C-alpha cells in the first residue's frame, strides 16, 4: 500500500512540475487535457515499440514509375542545376496496404560552379555534388510506385563535393 501511495505521489508531483514548467516556458495557461493526452500517446507508442512498429522495420527500396518527373521536381525545389536520374530512389518503411503511402526519396544532384572574373585567365573547376533527402507520398499502380510530385518536401541537402575559396 505504501508503494502505491509513493508511486501516486511521484506521478502527481511530476504532473504538477510539467504543468508549471509549461506555464513558465510558454507564458500561457496550460491545456491540461492536451498535455495528458500527449503523455498517454507517448507511453502507448513506447509500449507498442516491438509490435510491427515502423521505427524498427527496415526500409524497402521500391521501383518508381515516374522517376523523371520526380527528378525534375527535386531539381526545381532544391535550386540545383540537375539531378542524376540513376540515383533517384524511394524507400518505404511500414505497411504498403493503404492507398497513399509515405516514401523517403534520395538523389544525387549537381550544381555548376562559375569561376573566373574579368581577367584573361581561364579556370576550370568541377561542379559541386549534393546529396538530397526528401519525403513524399505515393500510390501503388501495377507493382510500381507513382510519386505525387506536388507532395515532395526536401528534408536535407548535403554538399558532398565542391570547391572552397581559400585566400
C-alpha positions in Angstrom: 0.0 0.0 0.0 2.8 2.4 0.9 4.5 1.7 -2.5 1.3 2.5 -4.4 0.9 5.7 -2.4 4.5 6.6 -3.2 4.1 6.0 -6.9 0.9 8.1 -6.9 2.7 10.9 -5.1 5.5 10.8 -7.6 3.1 10.9 -10.5 1.2 13.9 -9.1 4.4 15.7 -8.4 5.6 15.1 -11.9 2.4 16.3 -13.4 2.4 19.5 -11.3 6.0 20.1 -12.4 5.1 19.6 -16.1 2.1 22.0 -15.9 4.1 24.7 -14.1 7.1 24.4 -16.5 4.7 24.7 -19.4 3.3 27.9 -18.0 6.8 29.3 -17.4 8.1 28.4 -20.9 5.1 29.5 -23.0 3.7 32.3 -20.7 0.3 30.9 -21.4 -2.1 28.8 -19.3 -1.6 25.1 -19.9 -4.1 22.9 -21.7 -4.1 20.1 -19.1 -6.1 17.7 -21.3 -3.7 18.2 -24.2 -0.6 17.6 -22.0 -2.1 14.4 -20.5 -3.1 13.2 -24.0 0.4 13.8 -25.3 1.8 11.7 -22.4 -0.6 8.9 -23.0 0.2 8.8 -26.7 3.9 8.7 -25.9 3.5 5.9 -23.4 1.3 3.9 -25.7 3.8 4.3 -28.6 6.6 3.2 -26.2 4.6 0.1 -25.1 3.9 -0.8 -28.8 7.5 -0.4 -29.8 8.1 -4.1 -30.7 4.8 -4.9 -32.4 5.3 -4.2 -36.1 6.5 -0.6 -35.5 7.8 1.4 -38.4 10.6 2.6 -36.2 12.3 -0.8 -36.2 11.3 -2.0 -39.7 13.9 -1.9 -42.4 13.1 0.4 -45.3 12.4 -1.3 -48.6 13.6 0.2 -51.8 10.8 0.4 -54.4 10.6 1.0 -58.1 9.5 4.5 -59.1 7.3 4.7 -62.2 7.7 8.5 -62.7 11.4 8.9 -61.9 12.0 11.7 -64.5 9.1 13.8 -63.0 10.5 13.2 -59.5 14.0 14.3 -60.6 12.6 17.5 -62.2 10.6 18.3 -59.1 13.6 17.8 -56.9 15.7 20.0 -59.2 13.1 22.7 -59.1 12.6 22.7 -55.4 16.3 22.4 -54.5 17.7 25.0 -56.8 20.3 22.7 -58.2 21.3 22.6 -61.9 20.5 18.9 -62.3 19.7 15.6 -60.7 21.3 12.3 -61.6 18.3 10.2 -62.8 20.0 6.9 -61.9 20.5 8.0 -58.3 16.8 8.7 -57.6 15.4 6.1 -55.3 12.5 5.7 -53.0 12.3 3.8 -49.7 9.1 2.6 -48.0 9.1 1.6 -44.3 6.0 0.1 -42.8 2.8 -1.1 -44.4 2.1 -0.5 -48.1 -1.6 -1.6 -48.0 -3.1 1.9 -47.8 -3.9 3.9 -50.9 -1.5 6.8 -50.0 1.9 5.6 -49.0 4.6 7.8 -47.4 8.0 7.4 -49.1 11.5 8.7 -48.5 13.4 9.9 -51.5 17.2 10.1 -52.0 19.0 11.6 -55.0 22.4 13.0 -56.1 22.3 16.4 -57.6 24.9 18.8 -59.0 25.4 22.5 -59.4 27.8 24.1 -61.8 30.3 26.5 -60.3 31.0 29.6 -62.2 34.6 30.7 -61.8 36.8 33.4 -63.2 36.5 37.1 -63.3 37.2 39.8 -65.8 40.8 38.5 -66.1 42.2 36.8 -69.2 42.9 33.5 -67.3 40.6 30.5 -67.7 39.9 28.5 -64.5 38.4 25.1 -64.9 36.5 23.9 -61.8 34.4 20.8 -61.2 30.8 21.1 -60.4 29.5 20.7 -56.8 27.8 17.5 -55.9 24.9 17.4 -53.4 23.0 14.6 -51.7 19.3 15.3 -51.4 16.8 13.6 -49.0 13.1 14.3 -49.3 9.7 12.9 -48.3 6.7 12.5 -50.5 3.5 10.5 -50.9 3.0 7.7 -53.5 0.3 5.4 -54.8 1.0 1.9 -55.9 0.0 1.0 -59.5 0.9 -2.3 -61.2 3.6 -3.1 -58.7 5.3 0.3 -59.2 5.0 3.4 -57.1 3.9 6.7 -58.6 5.2 9.6 -56.6 3.0 12.7 -56.2 5.4 15.4 -57.2 3.4 18.1 -55.5 3.9 16.4 -52.2 7.8 16.4 -52.3 9.4 18.2 -49.4 13.2 18.3 -49.2 14.3 17.4 -45.7 18.1 17.8 -46.2 20.7 18.9 -48.7 24.3 18.0 -48.1 27.2 19.2 -50.1 29.3 16.1 -50.9 31.9 17.7 -53.1 32.7 21.2 -54.1 35.4 23.9 -54.3 36.2 26.1 -51.4 37.5 29.6 -51.7 40.7 29.9 -49.7 42.8 33.0 -49.7 
